[in-house]
Amino acid sequence: MTTSRALTFADLKTGMYARVTGVEENCLESRRLQEMGFTVGTEFHVVKVAPLGDPIEIDLRGYRICLRKRECACIELEAIV
């Protein structure tokens, strides 16, 4: 798979694949997100986006998790095409 442009959780759409490219260390949620598997290089699939765009359900490392966009503001992503 090849990569394309940088994006944020607000840009994610149902069916997309993305990879974590960075996590800000000074963010309050960064440690918790890293413990859940959001580490650099981790790839995930967007299963569903709620009708109003928040929360977002993703498939990450074999389990599904729903996150709000504000919780993930400290995660940098890139789309996988």
Secondary structure, DSSP 4 states (H G I P E B T S, - for coil): --EEEEE-GGG--TT-EEEEEEE-TTSTTHHHHHHTT--TT-EEEEEEE-TTS-SEEEEETTEEEEE-GGGGTTEEEEEE-
